[in-house]
Amino acid sequence: PGHHHPYPPPPFPAVHGRKRAVICGISYKNTEHELQGCINDAKCMKYLLVNRFNFPDSSILMLTDEEIDFYKRPTKQNIRMALQWLMQGVQSGDSLVFHFSGHGLQQRNFTGDEIDGYDETLCPLDYETEGMIIDDEINATIVRPLPHGAKLHAIIDSCHSGTMLDLPFLCRMDRSGRYLWEDHRPPSGVYKGTNGGEVISFSGCDDDQTAADTQAMSKVTTTGAMTFSFIKAIESGRATTYGDMLNSMRSTIRNTDVSSGGDIVTNLITMLLTGGSLSGRLKQEPQLTAHTTFDVYRKPFSI
């Protein structure tokens, strides 16, 4: 009796330190759904956490489909276990990060939980056989248990990712930087907040948008537009508050019009996969969601 896991828990590193991260980059290599930039995203994010935010190398769990080690391949089971590892022994003062770069989808929701009638889902490497990881599960695993004084930042670079953590509030910002908080608490009344902790998620686009791979002029590698814009906001010193961060990310993505000349790094992008659009601009708008509302221009960004 009891639930048997198909294999023993993975030999992930012992949890230590106040800062830990799970980073997933999935390229779905040799499938028709292959993505170019995701593993680079993962490597860039790890570099950022170690070099800018002093995360110990040993406290970062990288799951990519480049990995030979069976337990570090981003299968559904391994991602689930990694998220549990992230939350192990979490306490006040801890700072956690979850970064995902890969495919995201939507599926019909039948519990009355979602205002738009759809759950957002992450696609693990083996999603075609094992299925997807839905936002409700992510919320229950890494949002709900987060205790007072602990912080979690999620950076989700995938399509339909706006509310991937199922957080109760979405910051709707216009082009001029004015914003209002939309209430995304489920009609069913289920509580989607934390156990006192703080969760803020940056995602690649709105729930009904698709995220693009971008080709940066300055280098031959490809990265997800959203991960790039997130890192660029920090590296260029524009990430003082969450509002500045979001504006900076959006203008980076908006100003990737190839024809506009100017400096290569600002323009970033030669070829845009905008779903057949020839306008030379990305159609995605990075989103910010959170466990609670706050003044985005007064709250300092810190990981």
C-alpha positions as CSV (number, residue, x, y, z in Angstrom):
1,P,0.0,0.0,0.0
2,G,1.0,3.6,-0.2
3,H,2.3,5.5,-3.2
4,H,5.4,4.1,-4.9
5,H,7.6,6.4,-6.9
6,P,9.0,4.8,-10.0
7,Y,12.5,5.6,-8.8
8,P,14.3,6.8,-5.7
9,P,14.7,10.5,-5.0
10,P,17.5,12.1,-6.9
11,P,20.9,12.8,-5.4
12,F,20.4,16.6,-5.5
13,P,22.9,18.6,-3.4
14,A,22.2,19.0,0.3
15,V,20.3,22.2,0.7
16,H,22.3,24.9,2.4
17,G,22.7,28.6,2.3
18,R,20.0,31.4,2.4
19,K,20.0,31.6,-1.4
20,R,19.0,28.7,-3.7
21,A,17.8,28.4,-7.2
22,V,16.3,25.9,-9.7
23,I,17.0,26.7,-13.3
24,C,15.4,24.8,-16.2
25,G,16.3,25.2,-19.8
26,I,14.7,22.8,-22.3
27,S,15.5,22.8,-26.0
28,Y,13.4,19.7,-26.9
29,K,16.2,18.7,-29.2
30,N,15.4,16.5,-32.2
31,T,11.7,17.1,-31.9
32,E,9.5,19.2,-34.1
33,H,9.1,21.6,-31.1
34,E,12.8,22.3,-30.8
35,L,13.7,25.7,-29.3
36,Q,17.0,27.5,-29.8
37,G,17.7,29.7,-26.9
38,C,16.6,27.9,-23.8
39,I,19.9,26.3,-22.6
40,N,21.7,29.6,-23.2
41,D,19.0,31.2,-21.0
42,A,19.7,28.8,-18.3
43,K,23.5,29.3,-18.4
44,C,23.1,33.1,-18.5
45,M,20.7,33.0,-15.5
46,K,23.1,30.9,-13.5
47,Y,25.9,33.3,-14.3
48,L,23.8,36.2,-13.2
49,L,22.8,34.6,-9.9
50,V,26.4,33.5,-9.0
51,N,28.1,36.7,-10.1
52,R,25.6,39.5,-9.4
53,F,23.6,38.1,-6.5
54,N,26.1,35.9,-4.7
55,F,24.2,32.6,-5.0
56,P,26.6,29.7,-4.1
57,D,27.2,27.5,-7.2
58,S,26.4,24.5,-5.0
59,S,22.9,26.0,-4.2
60,I,21.9,26.1,-7.8
61,L,20.2,23.1,-9.4
62,M,20.5,23.2,-13.2
63,L,18.1,21.0,-15.2
64,T,18.8,21.0,-19.0
65,D,18.4,18.5,-21.7
66,E,22.1,18.8,-22.4
67,E,22.8,17.0,-19.1
68,I,24.0,13.4,-19.2
69,D,23.1,12.9,-15.5
70,F,19.6,11.3,-15.6
71,Y,18.5,13.3,-12.5
72,K,19.4,16.6,-14.1
73,R,17.3,16.1,-17.2
74,P,14.2,18.3,-17.1
75,T,11.6,15.5,-17.0
76,K,8.3,16.0,-15.3
77,Q,9.4,13.9,-12.3
78,N,12.7,15.7,-12.0
79,I,11.3,19.2,-12.2
80,R,8.7,18.2,-9.5
81,M,11.5,16.9,-7.3
82,A,13.7,20.0,-8.0
83,L,10.8,22.3,-6.9
84,Q,10.5,20.2,-3.7
85,W,14.2,20.5,-3.2
86,L,14.0,24.3,-3.6
87,M,11.4,24.5,-0.7
88,Q,13.1,22.0,1.6
89,G,13.6,23.6,5.1
90,V,12.7,27.0,3.7
91,Q,12.7,29.7,6.5
92,S,12.6,33.4,7.1
93,G,15.5,35.2,5.4
94,D,15.8,32.7,2.5
95,S,15.8,33.9,-1.1
96,L,14.7,31.4,-3.7
97,V,14.7,31.6,-7.5
98,F,12.9,29.5,-10.1
99,H,13.8,30.1,-13.7
100,F,12.2,28.2,-16.6
101,S,12.9,28.6,-20.3
102,G,11.0,26.3,-22.6
103,H,7.5,25.7,-23.9
104,G,4.4,26.8,-22.1
105,L,0.8,25.9,-23.1
106,Q,-2.7,26.3,-21.9
107,Q,-5.3,23.7,-21.2
108,R,-9.0,23.9,-20.2
109,N,-9.6,24.2,-16.5
110,F,-12.6,22.4,-15.2
111,T,-12.5,23.4,-11.5
112,G,-13.7,27.0,-11.9
113,D,-10.3,28.2,-10.7
114,E,-9.3,30.4,-13.7
115,I,-11.0,33.6,-14.8
116,D,-10.2,32.9,-18.4
117,G,-11.1,29.2,-18.2
118,Y,-7.6,28.0,-18.9
119,D,-4.7,26.7,-16.7
120,E,-1.3,27.7,-17.8
121,T,1.2,24.8,-18.1
122,L,4.9,24.2,-18.3
123,C,6.1,21.5,-20.8
124,P,8.8,19.3,-19.3
125,L,11.1,17.4,-21.7
126,D,8.8,14.4,-21.7
127,Y,5.5,16.2,-21.8
128,E,4.3,14.3,-24.8
129,T,4.2,11.1,-22.8
130,E,4.1,12.3,-19.2
131,G,1.9,15.4,-19.6
132,M,2.4,19.0,-18.5
133,I,3.0,20.6,-15.1
134,I,0.0,22.9,-14.4
135,D,0.0,26.2,-12.7
136,D,-2.1,24.9,-9.8
137,E,0.6,22.4,-8.9
138,I,3.4,24.9,-9.1
139,N,1.4,27.2,-6.8
140,A,0.8,24.4,-4.3
141,T,4.4,23.4,-4.3
142,I,6.4,26.7,-4.2
143,V,3.9,29.5,-3.4
144,R,1.5,28.2,-0.8
145,P,4.1,26.9,1.7
146,L,6.4,30.0,1.6
147,P,6.8,31.2,5.1
148,H,6.9,34.8,6.4
149,G,10.3,36.5,5.7
150,A,11.2,34.2,2.8
151,K,11.3,35.5,-0.8
152,L,10.7,33.7,-4.1
153,H,11.4,35.2,-7.6
154,A,10.2,33.2,-10.6
155,I,11.4,34.1,-14.1
156,I,9.3,32.2,-16.6
157,D,10.3,32.5,-20.2
158,S,7.7,30.6,-22.1
159,C,4.5,31.2,-24.1
160,H,1.2,31.8,-22.2
161,S,3.2,32.4,-19.1
162,G,1.5,35.4,-17.6
163,T,0.0,33.7,-14.6
164,M,2.2,30.5,-14.5
165,L,2.5,30.6,-10.7
166,D,-1.3,31.2,-10.4
167,L,-0.5,34.2,-8.2
168,P,-3.5,36.3,-7.1
169,F,-2.5,39.7,-8.6
170,L,-1.2,40.8,-12.0
171,C,0.4,44.2,-12.6
172,R,-1.2,45.6,-15.8
173,M,1.2,48.3,-17.1
174,D,0.6,50.6,-20.1
175,R,3.2,52.1,-22.4
176,S,3.7,55.2,-20.3
177,G,4.5,53.1,-17.2
178,R,1.2,53.7,-15.5
179,Y,-0.1,50.5,-13.9
180,L,-3.0,49.0,-12.0
181,W,-3.2,45.6,-10.3
182,E,-5.7,43.1,-11.7
183,D,-7.3,40.8,-9.3
184,H,-6.8,37.2,-10.5
185,R,-8.0,35.5,-7.4
186,P,-10.0,32.4,-8.5
187,P,-13.8,32.6,-8.7
188,S,-13.8,29.3,-6.7
189,G,-12.4,31.2,-3.8
190,V,-9.3,28.9,-3.4
191,Y,-6.5,30.7,-1.7
192,K,-3.5,31.1,-4.1
193,G,-1.3,33.3,-1.9
194,T,1.6,32.3,0.4
195,N,2.0,31.3,4.0
196,G,3.3,34.8,4.7
197,G,6.3,34.9,2.3
198,E,6.8,37.1,-0.7
199,V,6.5,35.8,-4.3
200,I,7.1,37.9,-7.4
201,S,7.1,36.4,-10.9
202,F,8.3,37.9,-14.1
203,S,7.0,36.1,-17.2
204,G,7.7,36.3,-20.9
205,C,4.3,37.4,-22.0
206,D,0.6,37.6,-21.2
207,D,-1.4,34.4,-20.9
208,D,-2.7,34.7,-24.5
209,Q,0.7,35.6,-26.0
210,T,3.5,33.6,-27.4
211,A,7.2,34.2,-26.5
212,A,9.9,34.5,-29.2
213,D,13.4,33.2,-29.5
214,T,15.6,36.1,-30.4
215,Q,18.8,36.2,-32.4
216,A,21.1,38.9,-30.9
217,M,23.3,40.7,-33.3
218,S,26.2,40.9,-31.0
219,K,26.6,37.2,-30.7
220,V,25.7,34.1,-32.6
221,T,23.9,32.4,-29.8
222,T,20.2,32.8,-29.3
223,T,18.4,33.6,-26.1
224,G,14.8,34.0,-25.1
225,A,13.8,37.6,-25.4
226,M,12.5,37.8,-21.9
227,T,15.5,36.3,-20.2
228,F,17.7,38.6,-22.1
229,S,15.6,41.7,-21.2
230,F,15.6,40.6,-17.5
231,I,19.4,40.3,-17.4
232,K,19.9,43.5,-19.4
233,A,17.8,45.5,-17.0
234,I,20.0,44.3,-14.1
235,E,23.3,44.7,-15.9
236,S,22.4,48.2,-17.2
237,G,21.6,49.4,-13.7
238,R,17.9,49.9,-14.5
239,A,16.6,47.5,-11.9
240,T,16.3,49.7,-8.9
241,T,12.6,49.0,-8.3
242,Y,10.2,46.4,-9.7
243,G,8.5,49.1,-11.8
244,D,11.8,50.2,-13.3
245,M,12.6,46.6,-14.0
246,L,9.4,45.9,-15.9
247,N,9.6,49.1,-17.9
248,S,13.2,48.4,-18.8
249,M,12.4,44.8,-19.9
250,R,9.4,46.0,-22.0
251,S,11.3,48.8,-23.7
252,T,14.2,46.4,-24.5
253,I,11.7,44.0,-26.2
254,R,9.7,46.9,-27.8
255,N,12.8,48.5,-29.2
256,T,14.1,45.5,-31.0
257,D,13.1,47.0,-34.4
258,V,15.9,45.9,-36.6
259,S,15.5,48.8,-39.1
260,S,15.9,51.5,-36.5
261,G,19.7,51.6,-36.6
262,G,21.5,52.6,-33.5
263,D,23.7,50.6,-31.2
264,I,23.8,46.8,-31.7
265,V,23.3,45.9,-28.1
266,T,20.2,48.1,-27.8
267,N,18.7,46.7,-30.9
268,L,19.7,43.2,-30.0
269,I,17.9,41.4,-32.6
270,T,18.2,40.7,-36.2
271,M,15.7,38.0,-36.8
272,L,12.5,37.8,-34.9
273,L,10.2,34.8,-34.8
274,T,7.0,36.8,-34.3
275,G,4.7,34.1,-35.6
276,G,4.9,35.3,-39.2
277,S,4.6,39.0,-38.4
278,L,7.0,41.0,-40.7
279,S,6.8,44.2,-38.7
280,G,10.2,43.5,-37.1
281,R,8.8,43.9,-33.6
282,L,8.1,41.5,-30.9
283,K,4.5,41.1,-29.8
284,Q,5.2,39.9,-26.3
285,E,4.9,42.1,-23.2
286,P,6.7,40.8,-20.1
287,Q,4.3,40.5,-17.1
288,L,4.7,40.8,-13.4
289,T,2.5,38.9,-11.0
290,A,2.7,38.8,-7.2
291,H,1.3,37.4,-4.0
292,T,0.0,40.8,-3.0
293,T,-0.3,44.3,-4.5
294,F,2.4,46.9,-3.8
295,D,3.8,50.2,-5.2
296,V,6.0,48.9,-7.9
297,Y,8.0,52.2,-8.1
298,R,8.8,52.2,-4.4
299,K,9.6,48.6,-3.7
300,P,13.4,48.0,-4.4
301,F,14.2,45.1,-6.6
302,S,16.3,42.6,-4.6
303,I,17.1,38.9,-4.9
